[in-house]
């Protein structure tokens, strides 16, 4: 039965050598490497400056930057990743939560040497900016400068940069490199880069499967390899590895209300909006390319979840879709019939307009680079805590302590028996920061200013 989708370039009869591809696949124009490098460097600088300022302004959080900071610190100490912050909201708040029982992301270990060299949580933010910028380089090399700029400004990438650090940052260059190899007819390289996705997060095995299905028409061996690897790796992670490490003995996101499935109709308006916003930056041209099929696994689990956070355009959940969408766009524009005049200019114009309401636009305002009114008081509060201390704190203070202390989240109603210090922002209501009955737990205040309270056990 013939495929209902148009054929991607290069045609299947072309072989994998670069020489054979020069007559079929679209190669970067002369000078494209320099333009791609410049675009990537500028993106890296913008992403890094924005993220570091976010952190310095106390706008990063324990959930999730603090958790990943503790994970990478564990790897740097040659231990399996564990988090006291994640444990605070788990079944046993006194025991570090084994993070390989939460999500399957062992590829995070590649950041451990960098963290060991520069043991600060800001290292993760810079690494995330570098990974995103790497994908910008690859997309620009394939699609040209205007497509690369539009990708660098895309809302999915900006939402990733604007919300702490997440393991999916590792997926961006892997997806981009895999799809660049697909476009150039380098089927084995395509499969090799895609294989790394199964080590980024457990749900990406389904994306690997779909790419394998697309590859079957091009290179049967590479396609079959991905068709086997994707489902097998996902099944191994969800059915064996995650339950083994999870204290509850199961996969959290199948057994909790936040992860259970309720079906697509719930929240249909939000999901329809997300679909529209995904397609808008590409002017819906991606629907001409079979590569658009690669977005379906991620959208399927997100829209089937009962957790509304997965449905909308906030947070980092759409970042992995951006390389797919922009390579699908490049594939659509590579097709000679029908021609689409000025499409690249229109795409970058739409990206620039959308960016006015996205995170990086904040960095264009002078006020973004000024300290918040309470920042000095926050830094003074943190300075009271000695290195190596065990401390309970609130969400926005947590990532500022994970590098040098053992950090738990303070939750009202739950005794802080395992800590000797508490550093609380009483205005942070993420998990509610009501003042504890400190005297009954043996704590005494050592600092109070502008809503920040530092308590020490046994202090006089």
C-alpha positions, 0 to 999 in steps of 0.5 A, spaced: 500 500 500 503 506 498 504 511 503 499 517 504 505 522 505 510 525 500 517 522 500 522 526 504 528 528 500 533 525 499 530 519 495 531 512 498 535 510 492 540 514 494 546 511 498 549 514 505 556 517 502 556 524 502 558 524 494 552 520 492 548 525 496 550 531 493 546 530 487 539 529 491 539 532 498 539 539 499 546 541 502 548 547 506 550 553 502 557 556 502 558 559 508 552 556 512 557 553 517 559 560 519 552 563 520 550 557 524 556 558 529 554 565 530 547 564 531 548 558 536 553 563 539 548 568 540 543 564 542 548 561 548 549 568 550 542 570 551 540 563 554 545 563 559 545 571 561 537 570 562 538 563 566 543 566 570 539 572 572 533 568 573 537 564 578 540 570 581 534 574 582 531 568 586 526 565 581 529 558 580 526 553 585 527 547 588 522 543 584 526 542 579 533 546 579 534 544 586 532 536 585 537 536 579 542 539 582 542 534 588 542 529 582 548 531 579 552 532 585 550 525 587 553 523 580 559 527 581 560 524 588 560 517 584 553 515 587 547 514 584 542 520 583 538 521 589 534 527 592 532 530 599 528 535 596 524 530 592 524 525 598 520 531 602 514 530 598 515 522 598 513 517 602 519 517 607 521 524 608 528 522 612 531 518 606 534 521 600 529 519 594 533 515 588 531 519 582 532 513 578 525 511 581 522 517 579 524 518 571 529 514 567 535 519 565 542 516 566 544 520 561 545 526 566 551 523 568 555 526 562 554 533 566 557 530 572 565 531 570 563 539 569 559 539 576 565 536 579 570 541 576 565 547 577 560 545 583 555 550 583 548 549 581 549 555 575 553 550 572 547 546 570 543 552 567 550 554 563 550 546 560 542 547 558 544 553 555 549 550 551 545 544 549 540 548 546 545 552 543 548 546 540 541 544 537 540 551 534 547 550 530 544 543 527 538 546 525 541 552 522 546 548 518 540 544 515 535 550 514 539 556 513 539 562 518 532 564 518 530 558 520 535 557 525 533 564 528 526 562 528 528 555 532 532 559 537 526 564 538 521 558 539 517 558 545 518 551 546 526 552 547 525 559 551 520 555 556 525 550 557 531 556 558 526 560 563 524 554 567 530 551 571 534 545 568 531 539 566 533 532 563 530 534 556 535 539 554 539 533 553 534 531 547 535 537 543 541 536 540 540 528 539 534 529 536 537 535 531 543 531 530 539 525 528 534 528 524 540 532 520 543 525 519 536 523 516 535 529 511 542 528 509 541 520 508 546 518 513 541 512 516 546 509 521 548 516 524 541 517 524 539 511 528 546 512 532 544 519 535 536 517 536 539 511 540 541 516 545 534 518 546 532 512 550 537 514 556 534 521 556 527 520 559 523 513 559 517 516 554 522 518 548 522 510 547 516 511 543 519 517 539 525 512 537 520 507 535 516 512 530 523 514 527 524 507 526 518 506 522 520 512 518 527 509 517 524 502 515 523 505 508 530 508 507 534 503 511 531 497 513 537 495 518 537 502 521 529 502 522 529 495 525 534 497 530 530 503 532 523 499 532 526 494 537 530 499 541 525 504 543 519 500 545 524 495 549 528 501 552 521 504 554 519 497 557 525 496 561 525 503 564 518 503 566 517 495 568 523 494 571 528 500 573 523 505 575 519 500 580 526 497 582 528 504 585 522 507 587 520 506 594 513 505 592 515 499 588 511 502 582 512 507 576 509 513 579 506 517 573 502 511 572 500 510 579 498 517 582 493 522 580 498 526 577 500 521 572 494 517 571 490 517 564 483 520 563 483 520 555 483 526 550 477 529 551 478 532 558 481 539 557 480 539 550 480 547 549 487 547 552 489 541 548 487 544 542 490 551 543 497 547 545 496 544 538 495 551 534 501 554 538 505 548 536 503 549 529 503 556 528 511 558 528 511 553 522 505 557 519 502 549 519 507 547 513 510 542 517 503 538 515 507 537 509 512 532 512 512 525 514 516 528 520 511 531 523 509 524 526 514 524 531 511 529 535 505 524 536 508 520 542 509 526 546 503 529 545 499 522 546 502 521 553 501 529 555 494 529 553 492 522 555 494 524 562 490 527 568 495 532 570 493 539 566 500 541 567 502 537 561 496 539 557 498 547 556 504 551 553 507 552 560 514 549 563 518 545 559 514 539 556 514 542 549 522 543 548 523 536 545 518 538 540 521 544 537 527 540 533 522 535 530 517 541 528 523 545 525 526 539 521 519 538 519 519 545 516 525 544 513 523 538 509 517 541 507 520 547 504 525 543 501 520 540 496 520 544 490 512 543 488 508 547 490 513 553 491 512 557 497 515 564 496 518 568 502 516 562 507 523 563 511 522 570 512 515 569 514 517 564 519 522 568 522 517 574 522 512 570 526 518 567 531 520 575 532 512 577 534 511 571 538 517 572 542 515 579 545 511 575 550 516 569 551 521 569 557 527 572 553 523 578 552 524 580 559 531 580 558 530 586 554 527 590 560 532 594 564 528 592 570 530 585 569 537 586 571 536 589 577 535 586 584 528 584 587 527 589 593 528 583 598 534 580 594 539 583 599 535 580 605 535 573 602 543 573 601 544 575 608 539 569 610 543 564 606 549 566 609 548 564 616 548 557 614 554 553 614 557 549 609 555 541 610 549 543 614 542 539 614 537 545 612 530 545 611 528 551 606 522 553 602 522 552 594 525 558 591 531 558 596 533 551 596 537 551 589 541 556 592 543 551 598 544 545 594 551 545 592 554 546 599 549 543 604 544 537 605 537 541 603 530 538 605 523 542 603 520 545 609 513 543 609 508 545 614 505 540 619 511 535 617 516 535 623 523 537 621 527 532 625 533 531 621 535 538 620 539 543 624 537 549 620 531 552 617 531 558 612 524 560 610 521 565 605 514 566 609 512 569 602 513 563 598 507 559 598 509 554 593 508 549 598 506 554 604 511 557 608 507 558 615 512 559 620 513 552 624 512 551 632 520 552 632 520 552 639 517 545 640 522 542 635 528 546 639 529 551 634 531 559 635 531 565 631 538 567 629 535 572 623 529 575 621 528 580 615 523 582 610 519 576 611 526 571 611 527 567 617 533 563 619 532 558 625 537 554 628 536 548 633 539 549 640 541 557 638 540 562 644 
